[in-house]
Amino acid sequence: MFDIYEELKKLPDKPGVYIMKDKDGNIIYVGKASVLKNRVRQYFQSSSNHSPKVAAMVSRIKEFEYIVTDSELEALILECNLIKKHKPKFNVLLKDDKSYPYIKVTMNEEYPRIMMTRRVLKDGAKYFGPYSNVTAVKETIDLIKKIFPIKTCNKVLPRDIGKGRPCLNYHILQCLAPCQGDVNKFEYRNLMKDICSFLGGKQENIIKRLEEQMKAAAENMEFEKAARLRDKINSLKHISEKQKVLSTAMEDQDVIAFAREQTDACIQVFFIRGGKLIGREHFVFEGTGDVDDRELMTSFVKQFYSSAEYIPREIILQEEIDEINLVEDWLTRKRAARVNVKVPKKGDKAELVKMVAENAVVALNQFREKVKNEEAVVKEGLEELKSILGLARKPQRIEAYDISNTGVSENVGSMVVFFNGLPLKKEYRRFKIKTVEGQNDYASMQEIIYRRFRHVKEERDVPAQLQEETSQEKRNKKKKIDAMPDLILIDGGWGHLNAVCEVLRELDINVPAAGMVKDDRHNTRGLVFSEGEVELANRIHALRLVTAIQEEAHRFAVEYNRKLRGKRYTKSVLDEIEGIGPKRKKMLLKHFGSINRIKEAGVDDLLKVKGINRSVAEKIYEFFHG
């Protein structure tokens, strides 16, 4: 039997990696520590300072292991490798750890070749990338072959020089035919250097040289050659214009920023090579609502660069990371050259980070819209909700209520309906609070719940033979909602829930209800209901669903509140004058241009306005002048 508290006493005062396991021996978390004894003990001390995620993890730990290392740097490398291997449940995981495609120019060979590769080796070749997808690489290589007359065959040079006849590309001037010895290796290597400059975003020198060659060809009456050079120059200029310059320093950089919402986060990476953007990629981290920004960025940087084939000289981050100096040393060792990790607060680099963050917002919104409508995700969310609340079946119709009283006098409520996990907007209702003075959320919530369900009790209490309806009653009934919900969700905690349950008991409405509670950052945290309070951090599908419902109820309530406030602010002093309706008010303002000029007008002046008779003109004059 593993005794955790006895094993804690044996922890060494050295750097290393610790491995947490559950009752089945599964690895659920891997971490690094500069001092193992101090770090591991923190998990098993007072839980009041633990985040919900850490508290949930600690409750599952049944044993732990540790590996002592000689230095923090070794511990960091080992941590990255173990996370990548075991993918522990409670680590922030980078799911997409694919290797990116690069373009390789074999400048280490006598007659260089150009190809696609996913491995960057220290073999003397030139590598360009990473590119975001294989298609981009293939298109770039095809374009190079059209612009530059390089060989595309499989002949091995110089071994195969002079063996066989030249291919069709030679005859259509798409290849210099090095296989025939028509061009020496120095000329051919210079051509490949031009290709490297092109891939590095330095087309200006190539264009300048080609323009000189084009002029010389034209002067020598070699018009076909001049035309071919002109076409190449136009192609290069077009490509140069399409490439966006992001860094005037013309450096290799990765810029990393993120966007977050209540359940998920999206990290965006821009790959800048030679000062120009050549690719970008985004990564979505699901269920990271309770992970702070620093931990999210630290975990991403470690995992992303542990498998990266190429590391640029500079990495620009939106957020500070833990042990930044240690991470720089680790990346420097991997790159075999100095790597700088920076978190700019102002200037061009800060603006660059801001742009990447804006792209992350777009990618995250696209992910949210996709997930929101995925049938499997919604179905799983309803299933989890049923399990959490102990419902007899999955809730088909969910009604959610919220109060908005951000105005001075406007106090409103909203009801949104989700049917099978998706919004049913034709069933939405909004309420203007009538019986509550001031800002009293509990009483306001009780009013809208009473107004929503009172007709259910009224119809139950009336005998069937007395339920004859007048035409007016029928019209009123159209405004009622006959469908009963399977679940009522309230935006608020225990106070709101108790207030609602009191009204439901009074009306004898037997529908389960729960309150949707938020954390300190106003993100959906959990549910309160008759059995207690439940955190949703580890119920990602239920958390997504409840978050979507809570946000929609809040949006609908605030929208109505703003609408009423807008009406109040556009109300005119003319509305207080007897006999002045919307049409006469409009004509008065159109004629005089302002309220002040109406105040200054006499009765005869007012009579000149279309639709204003003497009686009304005198009332307007008396209103302003007594």
Secondary structure, 3 states (H helix, E strand, C coil): CCCHHHHHCCCCCCCEEEEEECCCCCEEEEEEECCHHHHHHHHCCCHHHCCHHHHHHHHHCCEEEEEECCCHHHHHHHHHHHHHHHCCCCCCCCCCCCCCCEEEECCCCCCCCEEEECCCCCCCCEEECCCCCHHHHHHHHHHHHHHCCCCCCCCCCCCCCCCCCCCHHHHCCCCCCHHHCCCCHHHHHHHHHHHHHHHCCCCHHHHHHHHHHHHHHHHCCCHHHHHHHHHHHHHHHHHHHHCCECCCCCCCEEEEEEEECCCEEEEEEEEEECCEEEEEEEEEEECCCCCCHHHHHHHHHHHHHHCCCCCCCEEEECCCCCCHHHHHHHHHHHHCCCCEEECCCCCHHHHHHHHHHHHHHHHHHHHHHHHHCCHHHHHHHHHHHHHHHCCCCCCCEEEEEEEECCCCCCCEEEEEEEECCEECHHHCEEEECCCCCCCCHHHHHHHHHHHHHHHHHHHHHCCHHHCCCCHHHHHHHHCCCCCCCCEEEEECCHHHHHHHHHHHHHCCCCCCEEEEEECCCCCEEEEEECCEEEECCCCHHHHHHHHHHHHHHHHHHHHHHHHHHHHHHCCCHHHHCCCCCHHHHHHHHHHHCCHHHHHHCCHHHHHCCCCCCHHHHHHHHHHHHC
